Amino acid sequence: MKATIKTISLAAAAMIAAGLGCASTAGAAEGGTSFYLLGLRGPMAGFTPPPGVYVQNDLYYYQGSAQKTISFDLGGRLIADLDASAVINLTTLLWVTPVDVAGGNLAFTATVPIGGPDITGTLGRGGRSVSDSVTTLGDPILGSFIGWHEGDFHWQVGTSVNVPIGDYQEGEIANLSFHHWAADLYTSGTWLNPNTGFELSGAMGITFNGEDNATDYKNGTEFHFEGAAIQHFSKAFDAGLVGYYYDQISPDKGDGVPKVLGGFEGRVAAIGATIGYTFQAGEVPIMTRVKYYHEFDAKNRLEGDSVFLTLTMPLAVAGH
């Protein structure tokens, strides 16, 4: 097992490092959305691959609903009895440079989301039914991090930024773009025992939001934590448990925040499972992963289920 675990594929390493803040369909705040995509990080969250260029594709599906007594501000309208689903494809390019910063490798990421939500609800409580859906180009996300290794422990410190240039339809209740700047500051760590193949990983971050000038709505500051307990059975196959916790730690602000919502601070937790499998396409290792999350204990949030289908591969690696 020791030799096997020490030869974790380059594709797996790329997937580990490419977790970013991205569009989410379930949150507190304006539009029931949060910039950071809960569940994106997980297994090997703190591991940085060797210098090189990697690509990752995440296909994300979410289905959830909110309590009928809760209203959400969507496109400047209060929508209750909310049901939402979303299909979003996120393509991430990761560049791990050979540049040494305080003993770690400097890396850069860029993610482009395409897709969108399908939303139904009522105008206010007991009002007429409304629905909307969109499939479009969302805001790109740019990021950077520094990654370190020390024996069996691997860790990162980084940031990702939402650049509000995606397609945004003012006044519509379904949007993929956030129409405001946002930044997520995070740290992540992984402990992997090479003798047993057992792994513990965790990541936590704080998201800061700018104001949406179209609606005068500014989301509060948000905290998120993700964890994973994984057994690597070989360099090709692993399985384990995953989970996350989200808590909005400051209220929404701005002239566009309806008084009936108050600060609209939300929280949610989730537990789930994951399976990863790596195969060779010629000499190129390709990693696939499935993650499933079930949410519970939601407050001022949608509560539902999500699935990630992920494929990762190296494009160019130093020394290979």
Secondary structure, 3 states (H helix, E strand, C coil): CHHHHHCCCHHHHHHHHCCCCCCCCCCCCHHHCCCCCCCCCCCCCCCCCCCEEEEEEEEEEEEEECCCCCEEEECCEEEEEEEEEEEEEEEEEEEEEEEEECCEEEEEEEEEEEEEEEEEEEEECCCCEEEEECCEECCCEEEEEEEEEECCEEEEEEEEEECCCCCCCCCCCCCCCCCCCEEEEEEEEEEECCCCCEEEEEEEEEEEECEECCCCEECCCEEEEEEEEEEECCCCEEEEEEEEEEEECCCCECCCCCHHHCCCCCEEEEEEEEEEEEEEECCEEEEEEEEEEEEEEEECCCEEEEEEEEEEEEEEECCC
